[in-house]
Amino acid sequence: MNKNTFGQPLSRRTALQLLGVGGAGAALTACAGPGSTAGATSAASAPATGKPTGAISFAHWRAEDKDVFAKLITAFQSATPDVTVRQDISPSNDYQSSALQRIRGGSVGDVFTAFRGAQFVDMVKAGVYSDMSKQAVVQQYEPSLITAGQQDGTQYGFPYQVVFNMPVTNEDIIGKATGGTPPKDWQSFLDLCDKLKSQGLVPIAWPGGDPGNAGQLFNSMVMNNAPSDDMCAKIESGEYKCTDDWFLTTLKQYQQLKPYFQPNSTGTAVEPCQQIFATKKAAMLATGSYHIAAIRALGATFPMNVISPITTSADKAKYEGIYNATFILGVNTHSQHQAAALAWLEFLSQPANAGEYANGTSQHVTVKGVEYTNPDLKALAPWLQKKTLLAPRFQFNNLDIRSAVEGACIAVVGGKSPDAAAADAQRVVDQQRSQ
Amino acid sequence: MTETLQDRSRRVADGEAPTGRRRRSAAARTHPGLWLFPLPALVLYAVFFAGPTIQAFQYSITDWDGFSAAFQNVGTSNFENIATNDDLFLGAATNNLKFLLVVVIAQTVLSLLLAVLLQRNSRSSTTLRALFFLPAILSSVSVAFVWKFMYDPNFGLINQVLGGIGLDGLKSSFLGNASTAIYWVALTQVWAHAGQLMVIFVAGLQQIPEELYESAALDGASQWQRFRFVTWPLIAPATAIVVAYTTIQSFKAFDLILGLGGNPPKGSLDILSTRIYTTFTNSRFGYAAAESIVFMAIIALVSLLQRRAVRLTQHGV
């Protein structure tokens, strides 16, 4: 028998057999089912209570709020010495696309946030949000502003920020042009744009090259045109079509706005739009109040407010504007330090701390009893009492459908006919629904 | 009797002839212990490549959302939808094809032209080669941000220059023009990588013996004829590398597209890799896996066709 110093020889045939068996085993393992390898969805439970201890991660996408959160963390850690908080910040686009997979692993995001809409729905479905319904912290929030953190009667998270997703105005210019009375119908709005244009200004800076920000105008454009408030959900469910009259009317109105946007608007990113607005070359910036802090950082000192184009006649307008409640805070069901995570969330929910966040970032919050000292927040505070619609574009749970519908508006500004743009969008909607 | 490795090596080194069939085969056989050496690489390959590839096939026939334990086996319907009922995938594939054609042709021609002009090792050539190579060391994200501002219709350098020389009519929205946007991205890709591929061509050109050019000159060959009958056939290996590399690069221009077009990009800028990423983001892992497999097949097919095309053009000269 052929032997050597390594003992019994391993023939090539045996080695290949072993590899074959190993490969078959790997294949069978893979066939066990994708869900089984990825951690099962679990029903939401209330977060564990007890003495808060440990190092926790706070996952979010607001890099611009990092310093304000750092101050709050320092204060929290002084009050709760057994807990440390680390911020895990991702750019918003990355957060939108990969946060769920990272958070459900449990290594980041003991406390985490979600965008309202598809991401929140997926996170609830994946079972990463703890059930907060019976926690005392619920009482800290304005009930009407935290519905976006509920699903099927359960309070999973707390939308922390209130933003107005409608055009920001330079009040020095708009106030003079309108005499202090904003347009109440579509024709008045077009007249205002005309007047601004005749003064050599860009009436509306619109970032048509940045679909995420360009889509914010969509909220205002459909809020009064659509037959119901859940218009986007109904487009997604197939009940409404992009070829319906109300949507075609919206597209035609985009076509009417085209001369009032900056030249070549479909190729303009959001930063140049901010620049045009901050340097007083544009009267409106069609994104939202969440950009006010960035505009101030560019050196703008003029007073700002928000405005929503009313696309109907005054008597048919149901809403004056748009708001969104987002940055939905939650405690991770996979967290090893749920008591500490809950303590941090409770800390953020105290009016004084929420106020520090709001005033430091120029964003309203959903927490009750907050005193706003920031002049921009004070200027926008009346909008909290006005008749506003929760931003409808976040009703879309399928991002491809949202892109197709909003893309139709951009295509019309780019020169496509409303009928063709609507038909193209509806075709994508139909395909997505049937897949 | 036990034969050690040293015994066998000594016997082979001494030129001893094997005495029988068994001895001959034993001498020729790879020692089984040597199978252990590739094992770490095989394990890594199995875990990080073979396993995920098998799983991609498995996911592709499901409607798995990426996190649920439950999923349905949908058979081939994902593939059927991709083939017959998905304008977004078709649009991305069309954009990718346009991008590929522009990049492969323009990048190959430009890098070859630069290489021919700068192949000598003079000081000026070396400096210029370094300058043209410079964009290759920038990350794609940096390149995207630089060009995003170049293409900006309001503050961008290109429109500013056009306006400055009185060509306002040529001002464009560049990435905002649905019919031409993908070509502008292709131009950026060419700018970023032509210098890198020039280096491969320079290496190929410097391998060609000078005598061949001298003989061609003696035979009265023109500059063009020297290029066509000497240079072009002899840089076939370099061309094959450049074309294959450019092709793969064109399919994977993911970060450049996201940097220039945002996430998710508009339909006019969507290519296959960004389309697959968007589908994953949309929590449609099963469908995205099916798209990935189709993507893999497309890359394989295009690479194969290109190899044949390069061979034909260079054998046919």
Interface residues (C-beta under 8 A of the other chain):
Chain A: N2 K3 N4 T5 F6 P9 L10 S11 R12 A15 G22 G23 A26 A27 A30 C31 G33 P34 G35 S36 A38 G39 A40 T41 N93 D94 Q96 S97 S98 L100 Q101 R104 A118 D122 K125 A126 G208 G209 D210 P211 G212 Q262 P263 N264 S265 T266 G267 T268 A269 P272 Q275 I276 N398 L399 D400 S403 A404 G407 I410 A411 G414 K416 D424 R427 V428 Q431 S434 Q435
Chain B: T2 E3 T4 L5 R22 A26 R29 T30 H31 P32 G33 W35 A46 A50 G51 I54 Q55 Q58 Y59 T62 W64 D65 G66 F67 S68 A69 A70 F71 N78 N81 N85 D86 D87 L88 K148 Y151 D152 P153 N154 F155 N159 K171 S172 S173 F174 L175 G176 N177 A178 L258 G262 N263 P264 P265 K266 G267 Y277 T278 T279 F280 T281 N282 S283 F285 G286 Y287
